[in-house]
Amino acid sequence: MTENLTLLPTVRIHRTRFFEADVWEGDFPRDDTRSEDFDFDVEDAVDGAVRLLQREGLTFAATGTDWAANPDGTTIIDYGTAQREETTGHLIGFTVEQTNAIIEQVG
């Protein structure tokens, strides 16, 4: 028997930690990346994604290519060691209409 799997609208949050000294030509290693998926019912997908992205402080306008915090997408999490964290959000399973509504509300 074959089951039909329906992909729920999901926001995947990636958090990558790195040190300033690890940055090379504008990029950094992604060895220390943690990911977390947040699934939403279809009926609540847009509102749920907007609330999550706003709570995480992520905006599409920050980079123009993905959901990130701050203009460079990173925050300093330890001033003593200069450790930084990049937090990004990725929409999975959302329709074009839902994605446009999220961008309009979050920016």
C-alpha positions as CSV (number, residue, x, y, z in Angstrom):
1,M,0.0,0.0,0.0
2,T,1.3,3.4,-0.9
3,E,0.6,6.3,1.4
4,N,0.2,9.9,0.1
5,L,2.5,12.1,2.2
6,T,1.5,15.7,2.4
7,L,4.2,18.2,3.1
8,L,3.2,20.5,5.8
9,P,4.3,24.1,5.5
10,T,7.5,24.3,7.5
11,V,9.9,27.0,8.6
12,R,13.5,25.6,9.0
13,I,15.7,27.7,11.3
14,H,19.5,27.3,11.0
15,R,21.8,28.6,13.6
16,T,25.5,28.6,12.7
17,R,28.2,29.6,15.2
18,F,31.6,30.8,14.2
19,F,34.5,33.0,15.3
20,E,35.7,36.2,13.5
21,A,39.0,34.5,12.9
22,D,37.2,31.8,10.9
23,V,35.9,34.2,8.3
24,W,37.6,33.8,4.9
25,E,36.8,36.0,1.9
26,G,33.4,36.8,3.4
27,D,32.4,33.3,4.1
28,F,32.8,31.1,7.2
29,P,32.7,27.4,8.1
30,R,29.3,25.9,8.7
31,D,30.5,23.0,10.9
32,D,28.7,24.2,14.0
33,T,25.1,24.4,12.5
34,R,22.0,23.5,14.4
35,S,18.7,23.2,12.5
36,E,15.1,23.1,13.8
37,D,11.9,22.6,11.9
38,F,8.6,24.3,12.8
39,D,5.6,22.7,11.0
40,F,2.3,24.5,10.6
41,D,-1.3,23.5,9.8
42,V,-2.2,24.7,6.3
43,E,-4.9,27.0,7.8
44,D,-2.4,28.7,10.2
45,A,0.7,28.5,8.0
46,V,1.0,32.2,7.1
47,D,0.2,33.6,10.6
48,G,2.4,30.9,12.3
49,A,5.4,31.6,10.0
50,V,5.0,35.4,10.4
51,R,5.0,35.0,14.2
52,L,8.0,32.7,14.2
53,L,10.1,34.8,11.9
54,Q,9.3,38.0,13.8
55,R,10.1,36.3,17.2
56,E,13.5,35.2,15.7
57,G,14.1,38.8,14.5
58,L,14.4,37.6,10.9
59,T,13.6,39.7,7.8
60,F,13.8,39.0,4.1
61,A,14.9,42.6,3.5
62,A,18.1,42.1,5.6
63,T,19.8,40.1,2.7
64,G,17.3,40.0,-0.1
65,T,18.0,36.3,-0.6
66,D,16.9,34.5,2.6
67,W,15.4,35.3,6.0
68,A,18.2,36.6,8.2
69,A,18.8,38.9,11.2
70,N,20.6,42.2,10.8
71,P,22.2,43.4,7.5
72,D,25.0,40.9,7.5
73,G,22.8,38.1,9.0
74,T,24.9,37.6,12.2
75,T,24.9,38.7,15.8
76,I,27.7,38.6,18.4
77,I,26.9,36.0,21.1
78,D,30.1,36.3,23.1
79,Y,31.9,39.6,23.1
80,G,34.9,38.0,25.0
81,T,35.7,35.5,22.2
82,A,34.0,37.4,19.3
83,Q,31.9,34.3,18.6
84,R,29.0,35.1,16.2
85,E,25.9,33.3,15.3
86,E,24.1,33.5,11.9
87,T,20.4,32.7,12.1
88,T,18.5,32.1,8.9
89,G,15.0,30.9,8.2
90,H,13.9,28.9,5.2
91,L,10.3,28.3,4.0
92,I,9.5,24.8,2.9
93,G,6.2,23.6,1.4
94,F,4.5,27.1,1.2
95,T,2.7,28.1,-1.9
96,V,3.7,31.2,-3.9
97,E,0.7,33.0,-2.5
98,Q,1.6,32.1,1.1
99,T,5.2,33.1,0.6
100,N,4.2,36.5,-0.8
101,A,1.9,37.1,2.1
102,I,4.7,36.2,4.6
103,I,7.1,38.6,2.8
104,E,4.5,41.4,2.8
105,Q,3.9,41.0,6.5
106,V,7.5,40.5,7.7
107,G,9.4,42.5,5.2
